Structures are given as structure tokens and as C-alpha cells.
Amino acid sequence: MFGRGRKIEQSLTRTRRSFFGRIGKLFAQDELDHEVWEELEGLLIRADVGVGATIDLVQAVRDQAQAKGLEKANVVEEAVRQELLRMLGPGATRPTYTHDALWIILVVGVNGSGKTTSIAKLARYHQQQGRNVLLAAADTFRAAAAEQLKVWGQRLDADVVAHQPGADPAAVAYDAIQAGQARGADTLIVDTAGRLHTKYNLMQELVKIHRVIKKQIPRAPQETLLVLDATMGQNALSQARTFKETVDVNGIFLAKLDGTAKGGIVFAIASQLGIPIRYVGTGEELDDAAEFDAQEFVAGLFEESSHPTV
């Protein structure tokens, strides 16, 4: 099954042992002073929380400390954690999976973000819920994309609907819906071309796929997930903003979280865009993923369990 807790904690090792670890040490001292606040602000910004979000967070905590007469650093650390949780608030709501129609997940993202591997992990997750998963290779612009998805399909024992390279991606999505309904599938995951989010024509192709899906099943796609590479930092934020403007992105699959020391990008995405983080990639293997949980994420930024991390 998809893991939580321990896997999220492990994926945050680099982030925890760099910026947020230093924040923890900052609050280990007895008294607060001006330098503590400045250092806290600098660490959060360098962890990719974002300038605006960081300034708001630090000011909110300082206001609380002044209003409540808080002088002990360890007490203020708890206030910081609560502010971080508040920023991640939208992540608590998830689409309610229903069986009244084919559940379609449209997956978008740029090349190199880890999109195809994340799709495989997502398929495994739904299989673990007892669902019959079908994959659609609608990335027809990259010659190897369909073959790559087929390899994952074989490993997952999941059928893959694919056309020839260069085919109309929307036609692949249409045929996949027809196949899913005919074969009794209940979950369809549609891969799309890894496109540069600055290319207007390519983004409009994505709009076309979305329109074709909705014409077949009006309530679909029930999920439009954007795969972001956590190692890209603020560039990931600009990608998220553009995709949100083009299609109705309602969730993030944050890949490669284990590969960055700047896991604070999660807060920037949540606070600036209001797009909830649904899943995180915690490693390179098929089962190395976790449902995002705000409480466990924030705890993992500051705390390391007693079990050794390899």
C-alpha cells in the first residue's frame, strides 16, 4: 500500500537536515531576539517557502508572540508549525471516488518532471484499492512515451491504450474512454505530452483533450493532476500557475521530494495557488509514493524518528 508517516519523513531527510533542521536548532535556545526572527525568515526563504509567504508567516508568529507574551523559543516553534499547517489547509479535501461513471485522471506536466513514473505509482495506488485501472498513452509527440508507459503497464498488469506516434492525443483519450467502458474498467489514467508550459499551441492541445473527455463523461476528468519536480523550486511554481490557468488542475503530485533540500516549495504552491498537494514521490521504486498528509509533512520537517534513516 501507499505509505505515509515514515515514507514522508524519509523523503524529507535532506530538507530536514538542512534548512528546517537549522530552524529547529534556532528554537533550541532560551530567549528570542531580533536575530532569531531574521534568521528564521532567511531560512524559510532559502527553503523555497517563498518571500511573500515567509514574510506573512513570520509576522503572524511575531504578532502571536507579542500578544501572548511568549518569550521562550520552544513555545514559538509550535506557533511556526501551526502557521505552516494553516498554509497547507486546502490539502485536507480530496475528491470523493465514485463508481457511477468511469473515474478519469488527467495527468499533466513538463518533460523531465517524473510524470510517467508518477502515473505508474498512481496506477499502483488505485490497484491497491481494488480498482481495475486502464492507462491511456496520449503523449503522442514523444516517440518513446507510449513504449515507456507500456513497460509500466506490463509491470502493473494494466492494459494500455495507445496509437501510433504523432496521432491525435484527443483521439487516444476518446478511444481509451470507449475501451474502459467496454472492458469494465473503473479508473482511467491519461498521460499527456510533456510540454513546455510557455508554448501556447501545445497547451491548447491539452485543452482539446480535456474537452473531448468532458464530452464523453460530463463530470470527468474527476481529477486533473499536475506532476511537479520538487527539485525545480520556484520554477515549479510558475509551471503550476500556467497549467492552472489552462486546465482545471485540482491536485499536485509532487515528484522527487526525496531529491531536494528545499521542500518548502510545498508551502509556496499551497499558499499562492491554493492547489492541494495530493501525493508525493518518496523514491525511485514503484511503491515509493505517499498520500500527502499535512500533519505528517510538517512533523517530518522538524522531527526524525528514533529509527535510523538509511
Backbone bond lengths (Angstrom), bond angles and torsions (degrees), N, CA, C in turn:
res aa  C-N    CA-C-N  psi(-1)  N-CA   C-N-CA  omega(-1)  CA-C   N-CA-C  phi
1 M - - - 1.459 - - 1.541 109.51 -
2 F 1.364 115.24 154.53 1.449 119.47 171.46 1.516 108.82 -53.47
3 G 1.311 117.40 137.74 1.450 120.15 -179.66 1.511 111.90 -93.03
4 R 1.324 115.45 165.39 1.457 121.93 170.70 1.512 107.38 -129.22
5 G 1.325 116.25 -150.82 1.455 122.52 174.50 1.515 117.30 30.31
6 R 1.337 115.58 -91.29 1.467 121.64 -173.49 1.528 111.28 -57.85
7 K 1.348 117.46 -43.29 1.461 119.71 -178.92 1.519 110.82 -65.64
8 I 1.328 117.99 -42.30 1.453 120.35 178.15 1.519 109.83 -63.12
9 E 1.313 116.13 -43.40 1.463 120.60 178.83 1.534 110.68 -58.63
10 Q 1.332 116.31 -45.19 1.465 119.84 -179.77 1.508 111.43 -63.39
11 S 1.324 117.33 -39.68 1.462 120.10 -178.15 1.521 111.97 -67.20
12 L 1.320 116.62 -19.52 1.461 121.04 -178.78 1.527 112.84 -96.66
13 T 1.323 117.07 9.37 1.467 119.90 -175.79 1.517 111.89 -54.90
14 R 1.319 118.10 -48.45 1.468 120.64 -177.30 1.526 111.20 -65.74
15 T 1.342 116.08 -42.05 1.467 119.81 178.86 1.518 111.22 -65.35
16 R 1.336 115.30 -44.00 1.468 120.14 -177.68 1.524 111.11 -65.10
17 R 1.320 117.34 -39.03 1.461 120.72 -175.43 1.523 112.94 -84.07
18 S 1.313 115.91 -1.92 1.465 118.39 176.14 1.523 109.55 -111.68
19 F 1.325 117.17 -96.41 1.461 120.04 -171.43 1.524 113.51 -68.65
20 F 1.326 117.82 -49.92 1.453 118.74 -175.85 1.529 111.99 -74.02
21 G 1.315 116.32 -26.53 1.453 118.70 173.14 1.513 111.23 -64.05
22 R 1.321 115.98 -37.99 1.460 120.76 178.31 1.525 110.84 -70.07
23 I 1.338 116.26 -31.18 1.466 118.96 175.49 1.524 109.43 -66.00
24 G 1.336 116.14 -41.42 1.460 120.03 177.80 1.517 111.64 -59.57
25 K 1.329 116.58 -41.59 1.469 120.64 178.86 1.526 110.64 -67.73
26 L 1.339 114.57 -33.15 1.459 119.73 179.54 1.526 110.51 -60.65
27 F 1.330 115.21 -38.29 1.460 119.77 -178.45 1.528 112.81 -87.80
28 A 1.303 117.09 3.75 1.463 119.87 178.51 1.528 111.13 -81.43
29 Q 1.330 116.50 -15.71 1.455 119.15 179.19 1.533 110.52 -78.64
30 D 1.296 115.96 166.31 1.464 120.43 -171.39 1.524 113.81 -75.54
31 E 1.325 116.49 -51.77 1.455 119.69 -170.70 1.531 111.60 -112.16
32 L 1.339 114.21 153.37 1.457 121.13 175.68 1.523 109.81 -91.89
33 D 1.325 116.24 143.86 1.452 120.24 172.10 1.527 107.98 -146.47
34 H 1.314 115.94 179.90 1.463 120.87 -175.78 1.529 111.69 -59.98
35 E 1.315 116.70 -36.84 1.462 120.01 -178.17 1.528 111.83 -66.19
36 V 1.329 117.40 -31.98 1.465 120.65 177.68 1.528 110.23 -62.82
37 W 1.326 116.29 -45.52 1.464 120.03 -179.53 1.533 111.36 -64.65
38 E 1.318 116.80 -41.24 1.464 119.69 179.38 1.523 111.38 -65.63
39 E 1.334 116.39 -41.56 1.453 120.52 178.84 1.521 110.79 -65.48
40 L 1.323 117.23 -40.14 1.468 121.19 177.69 1.521 110.47 -60.39
41 E 1.309 116.44 -45.26 1.466 120.92 -179.91 1.523 110.71 -61.91
42 G 1.326 116.68 -45.19 1.462 120.08 -179.07 1.517 112.58 -63.79
43 L 1.323 117.28 -41.25 1.470 120.77 -179.64 1.515 111.65 -65.50
44 L 1.323 117.45 -41.48 1.465 120.82 -179.92 1.528 111.18 -65.24
45 I 1.320 116.33 -40.13 1.467 119.95 178.86 1.524 110.16 -65.51
46 R 1.328 117.18 -43.21 1.463 120.26 -179.42 1.530 111.74 -68.85
47 A 1.318 117.27 -21.81 1.470 121.27 176.81 1.520 111.68 -84.57
48 D 1.337 117.66 6.87 1.462 124.66 176.59 1.529 114.10 73.21
49 V 1.327 117.15 24.23 1.466 118.94 173.89 1.530 110.10 -67.47
50 G 1.321 116.33 -25.75 1.462 120.74 -179.94 1.514 110.78 104.69
51 V 1.323 116.22 142.94 1.467 120.72 -175.82 1.520 111.21 -63.75
52 G 1.329 117.03 -52.39 1.456 120.64 -177.65 1.517 112.64 -60.60
53 A 1.331 115.92 -47.13 1.466 120.67 -179.24 1.524 110.62 -63.69
54 T 1.329 116.47 -38.64 1.469 120.26 -179.86 1.518 111.71 -65.51
55 I 1.324 116.26 -46.71 1.468 119.86 179.74 1.525 110.53 -59.41
56 D 1.340 116.47 -44.43 1.471 120.26 179.31 1.525 110.98 -62.48
57 L 1.350 116.24 -42.74 1.460 120.06 -177.81 1.530 111.06 -64.52
58 V 1.321 116.08 -49.27 1.463 119.59 -177.07 1.530 110.66 -63.42
59 Q 1.338 116.35 -40.03 1.468 119.03 179.28 1.518 110.94 -65.00
60 A 1.336 116.94 -40.38 1.466 120.53 179.24 1.519 110.95 -62.25
61 V 1.324 116.58 -41.92 1.467 120.43 -179.33 1.527 110.54 -69.59
62 R 1.331 116.62 -40.04 1.466 119.71 178.13 1.525 110.88 -63.01
63 D 1.343 116.16 -39.71 1.466 120.29 178.32 1.524 110.52 -62.73
64 Q 1.339 116.35 -42.13 1.461 120.19 178.20 1.521 111.02 -63.50
65 A 1.323 115.53 -43.64 1.461 120.00 -178.73 1.526 111.14 -61.77
66 Q 1.334 115.83 -41.19 1.462 119.82 -179.81 1.523 110.97 -69.94
67 A 1.336 116.78 -44.04 1.465 120.92 -177.08 1.526 112.02 -65.49
68 K 1.334 116.17 -36.04 1.467 120.48 -176.31 1.529 112.89 -97.79
69 G 1.332 115.21 -0.26 1.452 118.63 179.78 1.524 113.05 67.39
70 L 1.342 115.90 33.84 1.468 119.55 -178.38 1.527 109.39 -79.05
71 E 1.290 115.69 126.66 1.461 119.76 179.79 1.523 112.94 -120.65
72 K 1.316 116.80 -20.90 1.457 120.79 -178.17 1.529 110.26 -83.86
73 A 1.313 115.43 130.92 1.465 120.36 -176.51 1.524 112.42 -62.22
74 N 1.338 117.71 -37.58 1.463 119.31 -177.21 1.523 112.04 -67.58
75 V 1.310 117.76 -27.04 1.466 121.64 176.29 1.526 109.56 -72.47
76 V 1.311 117.02 -39.09 1.456 121.61 -179.74 1.530 110.70 -69.49
77 E 1.324 117.54 -30.56 1.469 120.30 177.00 1.525 110.34 -57.83
78 E 1.318 117.91 -39.80 1.458 121.02 178.74 1.528 110.26 -64.20
79 A 1.321 116.79 -36.55 1.464 120.24 177.48 1.530 110.51 -64.90
80 V 1.336 116.82 -38.11 1.463 120.80 176.92 1.524 110.22 -62.56
81 R 1.321 116.25 -44.28 1.471 119.92 179.14 1.528 110.97 -60.31
82 Q 1.317 116.55 -42.24 1.460 119.91 -178.79 1.529 111.18 -66.43
83 E 1.325 117.41 -36.57 1.467 120.15 176.54 1.523 111.03 -66.40
84 L 1.321 116.59 -38.61 1.465 120.13 177.18 1.522 110.35 -63.76
85 L 1.321 117.09 -40.88 1.469 121.24 177.06 1.518 110.47 -63.49
86 R 1.304 116.77 -40.30 1.468 120.02 179.42 1.529 110.52 -60.85
87 M 1.321 116.67 -38.96 1.461 120.78 179.19 1.520 111.85 -63.75
88 L 1.337 116.94 -29.73 1.465 121.52 -178.10 1.530 112.25 -92.30
89 G 1.305 116.93 8.11 1.462 121.19 -175.16 1.517 116.43 -47.67
90 P 1.361 120.39 -45.34 1.470 120.22 -177.14 1.523 114.02 -59.47
91 G 1.352 117.46 -20.75 1.459 119.68 -178.31 1.511 114.46 -67.91
92 A 1.327 117.62 -8.72 1.453 120.05 -176.49 1.530 112.71 -74.80
93 T 1.338 117.65 -21.94 1.455 121.43 -175.85 1.523 110.61 -95.93
94 R 1.314 116.83 128.30 1.468 121.92 179.29 1.525 109.78 -122.34
95 P 1.333 117.50 147.31 1.473 118.96 174.51 1.523 110.27 -58.96
96 T 1.319 116.10 138.51 1.459 121.03 179.53 1.523 109.40 -85.03
97 Y 1.319 116.00 114.89 1.466 120.95 -177.39 1.519 109.32 -67.34
98 T 1.325 115.99 129.46 1.465 121.10 178.98 1.523 109.79 -126.25
99 H 1.323 116.04 158.26 1.467 121.72 -177.96 1.524 112.27 -109.02
100 D 1.337 117.84 9.92 1.466 119.46 -176.54 1.522 112.48 -77.77
101 A 1.334 117.41 -12.36 1.463 121.79 177.03 1.519 107.91 -155.30
102 L 1.324 115.42 163.75 1.458 119.52 177.60 1.528 109.00 -58.44
103 W 1.337 116.37 124.90 1.459 121.91 179.72 1.524 107.93 -83.84
104 I 1.319 116.63 115.84 1.461 121.09 -174.31 1.521 110.07 -111.77
105 I 1.319 114.59 128.99 1.465 121.74 177.40 1.527 107.43 -115.00
106 L 1.322 116.08 114.09 1.457 122.02 176.54 1.520 107.65 -92.70
107 V 1.328 116.55 123.48 1.461 121.09 -176.10 1.520 109.21 -111.37
108 V 1.327 115.94 124.77 1.462 121.58 -177.43 1.523 109.36 -124.17
109 G 1.333 115.62 164.16 1.462 120.32 179.76 1.514 110.70 153.99
110 V 1.320 116.54 163.60 1.459 120.80 -177.34 1.527 110.31 -86.19
111 N 1.336 115.23 162.77 1.456 120.28 176.80 1.527 110.12 -59.57
112 G 1.329 115.46 140.19 1.447 120.38 177.13 1.514 114.81 86.73
113 S 1.335 116.74 -0.69 1.471 119.57 -177.93 1.526 112.27 -81.08
114 G 1.341 116.75 -10.43 1.459 119.81 -174.94 1.514 111.59 92.61
115 K 1.324 116.68 22.00 1.469 122.30 -173.16 1.522 112.87 -62.32
116 T 1.334 117.73 -50.37 1.461 120.07 -175.26 1.533 111.36 -65.60
117 T 1.317 116.61 -42.35 1.463 119.79 177.44 1.521 110.82 -63.84
118 S 1.323 116.56 -38.15 1.464 120.14 178.32 1.526 111.06 -65.70
119 I 1.328 116.84 -35.22 1.465 120.80 175.93 1.525 109.96 -61.80
120 A 1.327 116.16 -43.49 1.464 120.00 178.94 1.526 110.88 -61.43
121 K 1.321 116.31 -42.32 1.464 120.25 178.73 1.525 110.61 -64.52
122 L 1.320 115.86 -38.96 1.459 120.82 179.07 1.529 110.62 -66.04
123 A 1.334 116.61 -39.83 1.459 120.49 177.12 1.522 110.89 -62.61
124 R 1.328 116.45 -42.85 1.460 120.35 177.45 1.532 110.72 -59.83
125 Y 1.318 115.86 -41.52 1.470 120.61 179.23 1.534 110.70 -58.07
126 H 1.325 116.94 -47.61 1.470 119.72 -178.32 1.523 111.43 -70.13
127 Q 1.315 117.32 -33.84 1.459 119.57 174.22 1.528 110.94 -61.83
128 Q 1.312 116.20 -37.88 1.457 120.31 178.75 1.529 112.30 -65.96
129 Q 1.336 115.38 -19.99 1.460 119.77 175.34 1.529 111.52 -88.14
130 G 1.338 116.38 6.33 1.462 121.00 178.83 1.513 114.50 82.53
131 R 1.314 117.38 21.18 1.460 121.23 -176.41 1.526 111.98 -99.00
132 N 1.320 115.48 148.09 1.463 123.22 177.65 1.521 108.07 -88.23
133 V 1.324 116.69 108.10 1.462 122.06 -171.02 1.522 111.35 -101.72
134 L 1.328 115.91 134.49 1.459 123.47 174.27 1.520 107.92 -119.33
135 L 1.334 116.92 140.53 1.460 121.93 179.34 1.525 110.27 -110.36
136 A 1.318 116.93 143.25 1.464 122.19 177.98 1.525 109.36 -119.78
137 A 1.336 116.41 122.99 1.468 121.79 -178.30 1.524 109.41 -91.71
138 A 1.333 116.37 74.03 1.464 121.23 -178.01 1.526 112.53 -88.02
139 D 1.324 117.27 6.53 1.458 120.80 170.39 1.526 106.62 -88.29
140 T 1.334 115.40 87.59 1.473 120.35 -176.05 1.522 112.36 -98.57
141 F 1.327 117.25 -0.68 1.461 120.49 -177.56 1.524 112.06 -85.95
142 R 1.317 116.44 -24.46 1.467 120.49 179.78 1.519 108.22 -105.98
143 A 1.320 116.31 119.38 1.464 121.85 -170.32 1.529 113.13 -54.87
144 A 1.325 116.81 -39.18 1.464 119.84 -174.41 1.520 113.46 -87.71
145 A 1.342 117.47 -4.48 1.468 120.21 -172.88 1.526 111.68 -63.23
146 A 1.335 116.93 -47.72 1.465 120.33 -178.40 1.526 110.65 -64.41
147 E 1.333 116.80 -40.54 1.465 120.06 179.78 1.525 110.96 -64.31
148 Q 1.313 115.61 -39.52 1.467 120.09 178.63 1.524 110.15 -62.31
149 L 1.338 116.41 -43.12 1.460 119.92 179.81 1.527 110.88 -67.62
150 K 1.337 116.65 -35.47 1.462 119.81 178.16 1.534 111.45 -64.10
151 V 1.317 116.38 -37.35 1.471 119.91 177.39 1.526 109.72 -61.58
152 W 1.326 116.12 -44.74 1.463 119.32 177.13 1.525 110.71 -63.62
153 G 1.349 115.94 -38.40 1.450 119.58 178.65 1.515 112.19 -60.01
154 Q 1.333 116.70 -39.36 1.466 120.68 177.70 1.518 110.98 -65.26
155 R 1.316 117.02 -41.62 1.465 120.46 179.47 1.528 111.34 -65.81
156 L 1.321 115.24 -32.67 1.460 120.73 -177.87 1.524 112.58 -90.49
157 D 1.334 116.58 -9.21 1.468 121.51 -172.19 1.527 109.85 57.34
158 A 1.332 115.11 46.41 1.462 122.36 179.40 1.524 109.16 -123.07
159 D 1.336 116.98 137.37 1.461 121.16 178.38 1.528 110.58 -69.59
160 V 1.342 115.09 148.46 1.461 121.66 178.34 1.526 108.74 -125.78
161 V 1.329 116.86 125.63 1.463 121.77 174.86 1.525 107.68 -93.71
162 A 1.341 116.50 122.84 1.464 120.56 -176.79 1.523 110.30 -143.36
163 H 1.331 116.83 152.18 1.450 124.16 173.22 1.522 108.63 -113.42
164 Q 1.315 115.37 -174.21 1.458 120.63 177.17 1.528 109.95 -73.10
165 P 1.342 117.92 153.60 1.469 120.50 176.14 1.520 110.92 -55.35
166 G 1.311 116.21 137.28 1.454 121.16 179.86 1.511 114.35 88.82
167 A 1.329 117.51 -2.33 1.463 120.84 179.61 1.524 110.82 -69.16
168 D 1.321 116.02 167.82 1.457 121.61 179.00 1.529 109.47 -70.56
169 P 1.336 118.55 116.87 1.470 120.50 -178.43 1.524 112.84 -58.96
170 A 1.326 116.55 -36.48 1.460 119.99 179.91 1.524 111.07 -65.20
171 A 1.332 116.71 -32.49 1.466 120.62 177.64 1.527 110.70 -68.03
172 V 1.309 116.75 -36.00 1.467 120.63 176.01 1.527 109.67 -62.97
173 A 1.328 115.52 -45.12 1.466 119.47 179.11 1.525 110.55 -61.37
174 Y 1.326 116.94 -42.27 1.474 121.25 179.32 1.528 110.74 -60.96
175 D 1.333 115.75 -49.17 1.471 119.66 -179.12 1.523 111.56 -64.19
176 A 1.327 116.75 -34.78 1.464 120.18 179.72 1.524 111.28 -66.34
177 I 1.321 116.29 -37.38 1.474 119.66 177.02 1.521 110.00 -64.98
178 Q 1.337 116.01 -44.67 1.463 120.01 178.47 1.529 110.84 -60.92
179 A 1.336 115.93 -43.09 1.466 120.44 -179.94 1.522 110.89 -66.33
180 G 1.317 116.71 -40.89 1.453 120.44 -179.95 1.508 112.02 -61.69
181 Q 1.316 116.16 -42.50 1.454 120.31 179.70 1.531 110.96 -68.73
182 A 1.331 116.39 -37.94 1.469 120.29 -179.14 1.527 112.21 -71.06
183 R 1.326 116.84 -33.10 1.466 121.01 -175.59 1.530 113.33 -93.67
184 G 1.303 116.83 -0.33 1.460 119.22 179.21 1.511 114.54 76.68
185 A 1.333 117.29 22.04 1.464 120.18 175.93 1.523 109.23 -70.79
186 D 1.300 116.66 150.58 1.463 118.55 175.74 1.520 112.82 -114.71
187 T 1.355 117.29 -8.99 1.461 121.08 179.16 1.525 109.35 -136.32
188 L 1.319 116.35 125.84 1.463 122.24 177.01 1.518 108.32 -120.25
189 I 1.336 115.86 124.24 1.461 121.23 177.53 1.527 108.06 -110.79
190 V 1.326 115.96 120.31 1.469 121.98 -174.05 1.524 109.96 -105.00
191 D 1.336 115.42 115.35 1.458 120.81 173.24 1.520 108.61 -80.04
192 T 1.324 117.56 142.58 1.458 121.21 177.35 1.519 109.22 -126.30
193 A 1.332 115.20 165.59 1.460 119.71 -175.36 1.513 110.93 -63.04
194 G 1.333 115.60 133.59 1.458 120.48 171.86 1.509 106.99 -69.79
195 R 1.302 115.25 107.17 1.469 118.47 -171.73 1.523 109.98 -119.44
196 L 1.307 115.96 152.51 1.457 119.54 172.76 1.520 107.29 -69.88
197 H 1.312 116.93 125.36 1.455 120.53 -174.62 1.523 112.56 -70.86
198 T 1.340 117.70 -3.48 1.458 120.81 176.95 1.530 112.06 -96.02
199 K 1.342 117.97 -2.20 1.459 121.45 -177.64 1.530 109.67 -93.88
200 Y 1.317 117.11 108.99 1.458 122.01 -173.38 1.526 112.26 -60.09
201 N 1.347 117.37 -49.01 1.468 120.41 -175.86 1.529 111.82 -61.73
202 L 1.317 116.73 -39.62 1.460 119.79 179.86 1.523 111.13 -68.13
203 M 1.305 117.15 -37.68 1.459 120.11 177.60 1.522 110.76 -66.76
204 Q 1.331 116.71 -34.11 1.466 119.44 177.99 1.531 111.48 -67.59
205 E 1.326 117.66 -28.87 1.460 121.00 174.16 1.520 110.18 -62.22
206 L 1.312 115.83 -36.50 1.457 120.98 177.08 1.527 110.78 -66.08
207 V 1.324 116.12 -38.81 1.467 120.47 176.31 1.530 110.16 -61.42
208 K 1.319 116.49 -38.75 1.466 121.32 179.89 1.531 110.94 -63.77
209 I 1.334 116.65 -44.11 1.465 120.90 177.53 1.528 109.74 -58.87
210 H 1.308 115.53 -45.69 1.460 121.22 -179.99 1.526 110.65 -59.28
211 R 1.331 117.02 -42.12 1.465 122.25 -178.85 1.520 111.59 -66.57
212 V 1.345 116.67 -41.17 1.473 120.73 179.55 1.526 110.31 -64.64
213 I 1.321 117.02 -42.01 1.459 120.22 178.39 1.520 110.71 -61.04
214 K 1.315 116.85 -46.98 1.456 121.58 -176.63 1.528 111.91 -66.33
215 K 1.323 116.69 -30.04 1.461 119.74 177.96 1.514 111.08 -67.65
216 Q 1.335 117.46 -34.42 1.456 121.72 179.41 1.531 111.10 -77.98
217 I 1.330 116.20 -44.73 1.467 121.74 179.81 1.524 106.72 -132.54
218 P 1.331 118.07 101.47 1.468 121.90 -171.69 1.521 114.77 -53.48
219 R 1.323 117.66 -32.55 1.472 119.34 -177.48 1.521 112.21 -85.70
220 A 1.318 116.92 -4.12 1.463 121.13 -177.70 1.539 110.46 -98.10
221 P 1.333 118.15 160.20 1.460 125.78 -6.22 1.531 110.98 -71.78
222 Q 1.320 115.46 132.35 1.463 119.02 -180.00 1.526 111.63 -67.43
223 E 1.324 115.48 -28.27 1.458 120.11 175.37 1.524 109.22 -132.02
224 T 1.315 115.74 133.29 1.464 121.76 169.04 1.516 106.30 -119.78
225 L 1.324 115.08 105.27 1.466 121.03 -174.33 1.525 110.51 -101.37
226 L 1.297 115.46 131.13 1.456 121.72 175.14 1.521 108.58 -100.90
227 V 1.330 116.12 121.56 1.461 120.82 176.36 1.520 108.37 -87.96
228 L 1.322 115.66 122.31 1.458 121.76 178.47 1.523 109.55 -118.58
229 D 1.311 115.25 143.06 1.458 122.50 176.58 1.526 107.98 -87.19
230 A 1.334 116.96 112.40 1.468 120.77 -176.73 1.515 112.41 -60.50
231 T 1.337 117.22 -24.45 1.464 119.80 -177.46 1.530 112.43 -75.37
232 M 1.344 117.06 -8.75 1.463 120.34 -177.31 1.524 112.80 -85.62
233 G 1.316 117.94 -9.42 1.454 120.78 175.81 1.513 113.55 59.10
234 Q 1.347 116.35 -130.57 1.459 121.17 -174.67 1.522 112.97 -65.32
235 N 1.341 118.38 -23.15 1.464 119.96 174.23 1.519 111.07 -62.41
236 A 1.325 116.76 -34.96 1.459 120.95 176.77 1.514 110.34 -62.05
237 L 1.315 116.65 -34.74 1.459 120.89 -179.79 1.524 110.99 -65.64
238 S 1.330 117.36 -41.80 1.462 119.89 179.20 1.527 110.61 -67.26
239 Q 1.333 117.46 -35.64 1.465 120.51 175.24 1.524 110.46 -61.62
240 A 1.316 115.70 -47.41 1.461 120.45 -178.11 1.522 110.73 -59.08
241 R 1.320 116.94 -41.30 1.459 120.68 -178.44 1.527 111.19 -63.39
242 T 1.340 116.90 -42.84 1.457 120.38 -178.25 1.525 111.63 -68.96
243 F 1.324 117.25 -43.15 1.460 119.71 178.58 1.531 111.20 -64.29
244 K 1.314 117.18 -37.59 1.461 120.36 179.50 1.523 110.67 -62.85
245 E 1.323 116.15 -36.54 1.467 120.61 179.48 1.519 112.12 -71.26
246 T 1.345 117.01 -25.39 1.469 121.04 -175.62 1.520 112.25 -89.65
247 V 1.319 116.86 -47.88 1.466 121.48 178.15 1.527 108.32 -130.37
248 D 1.292 115.56 163.88 1.466 120.26 -174.99 1.522 110.43 -80.84
249 V 1.328 115.85 74.98 1.465 120.60 177.60 1.524 108.66 -66.87
250 N 1.332 116.88 123.84 1.471 119.18 -179.73 1.522 112.76 -121.60
251 G 1.329 116.23 14.85 1.459 118.95 176.04 1.518 111.21 -170.01
252 I 1.328 114.85 155.61 1.464 122.22 179.32 1.526 109.34 -117.64
253 F 1.336 115.86 134.34 1.463 121.46 165.26 1.521 104.92 -106.04
254 L 1.321 116.55 106.60 1.464 121.19 -176.83 1.517 109.35 -89.94
255 A 1.335 115.82 103.70 1.458 121.87 -177.07 1.528 110.56 -85.58
256 K 1.332 115.04 157.43 1.467 123.16 172.13 1.528 113.24 61.82
257 L 1.333 117.02 30.22 1.463 119.42 178.90 1.523 111.07 -61.02
258 D 1.334 115.47 -30.57 1.467 119.51 -179.95 1.523 112.32 -71.01
259 G 1.330 117.97 -12.66 1.453 121.28 -174.59 1.517 114.73 -98.13
260 T 1.332 117.46 5.36 1.455 119.27 -177.33 1.517 111.51 -126.56
261 A 1.325 115.59 151.17 1.464 121.47 172.76 1.525 110.10 -96.84
262 K 1.348 116.49 3.40 1.464 121.44 -175.58 1.527 111.14 -117.93
263 G 1.332 115.40 55.60 1.458 120.63 179.61 1.511 114.14 -66.26
264 G 1.326 116.92 -5.21 1.458 120.77 177.93 1.509 113.66 -64.51
265 I 1.335 118.09 -12.30 1.463 120.96 178.14 1.518 111.16 -58.76
266 V 1.324 117.47 -25.82 1.467 121.56 177.37 1.527 109.90 -57.02
267 F 1.327 117.74 -42.10 1.462 121.54 -177.82 1.523 110.99 -71.17
268 A 1.327 116.61 -35.71 1.459 120.08 178.17 1.524 110.46 -64.03
269 I 1.322 116.78 -43.58 1.468 121.02 179.26 1.522 110.40 -62.64
270 A 1.327 115.98 -48.09 1.465 120.28 -176.06 1.524 111.93 -66.41
271 S 1.337 117.43 -41.85 1.460 120.19 -174.66 1.520 112.97 -78.25
272 Q 1.334 117.57 -35.39 1.461 120.04 -175.93 1.516 113.48 -89.31
273 L 1.331 117.04 -28.85 1.460 119.98 -174.78 1.524 113.76 -113.29
274 G 1.318 116.25 -22.34 1.459 118.45 -178.02 1.511 113.53 69.36
275 I 1.339 117.18 18.14 1.466 120.85 177.14 1.526 107.89 -92.87
276 P 1.321 118.09 120.72 1.472 118.82 -177.09 1.514 112.78 -71.17
277 I 1.322 116.22 143.43 1.456 121.82 170.86 1.530 107.03 -79.05
278 R 1.334 117.86 121.59 1.465 121.46 -179.04 1.527 111.85 -96.14
279 Y 1.337 115.77 -42.76 1.459 120.60 -175.84 1.522 109.09 -140.43
280 V 1.323 115.47 155.94 1.460 120.62 174.15 1.525 108.82 -130.71
281 G 1.324 115.66 142.49 1.456 121.28 173.63 1.512 109.20 -85.63
282 T 1.327 116.63 126.99 1.465 120.98 -173.27 1.527 113.01 -112.99
283 G 1.329 117.14 6.67 1.459 120.38 -179.03 1.519 109.49 170.85
284 E 1.337 116.42 -169.73 1.458 120.90 -172.24 1.522 113.75 -96.07
285 E 1.323 118.82 -15.31 1.457 120.90 -176.34 1.526 111.37 -83.68
286 L 1.328 115.81 164.81 1.457 122.20 -174.87 1.519 112.50 -59.22
287 D 1.314 117.48 -35.55 1.462 121.03 -178.78 1.526 113.19 -92.15
288 D 1.330 116.43 5.13 1.464 119.97 -178.42 1.522 110.69 -85.64
289 A 1.315 114.62 73.45 1.458 121.63 176.71 1.516 107.68 -155.68
290 A 1.316 115.91 162.00 1.462 119.50 -178.58 1.516 109.79 -149.18
291 E 1.323 115.50 145.93 1.452 119.43 168.28 1.523 107.18 -64.46
292 F 1.314 115.13 137.25 1.456 118.26 -179.12 1.520 110.13 -75.22
293 D 1.307 115.54 133.01 1.450 122.43 176.97 1.519 107.63 -132.23
294 A 1.332 116.85 117.97 1.459 120.99 -173.37 1.528 112.19 -60.81
295 Q 1.339 116.90 -42.99 1.462 120.11 -178.60 1.524 111.00 -61.34
296 E 1.335 116.22 -46.35 1.461 120.48 -178.43 1.527 111.62 -69.35
297 F 1.328 115.46 -34.13 1.456 119.52 179.60 1.524 110.77 -64.48
298 V 1.320 116.35 -50.30 1.467 120.08 -178.58 1.525 110.29 -64.29
299 A 1.321 116.65 -41.55 1.468 119.03 177.62 1.519 111.00 -61.10
300 G 1.328 116.83 -39.96 1.456 121.54 -179.13 1.513 113.57 -67.40
301 L 1.324 117.47 -22.27 1.460 120.92 176.97 1.521 111.91 -69.58
302 F 1.324 115.36 -30.79 1.465 119.75 -174.06 1.514 113.97 -107.83
303 E 1.322 116.63 -26.18 1.459 119.86 -169.90 1.516 111.26 -119.90
304 E 1.299 115.89 142.33 1.467 122.84 173.35 1.511 107.07 -118.22
305 S 1.339 115.36 130.56 1.464 118.76 -177.16 1.529 110.63 -65.49
306 S 1.306 115.30 168.99 1.466 120.55 179.66 1.519 112.17 -71.81
307 H 1.352 116.26 -13.62 1.457 119.55 178.46 1.515 109.33 -78.46
308 P 1.317 118.94 135.44 1.460 119.94 -179.09 1.507 111.55 -65.12
309 T 1.325 116.78 139.84 1.458 122.22 176.48 1.509 109.31 -96.03
310 V 1.325 115.72 124.12 1.464 119.93 -176.63 1.526 108.92 -81.52
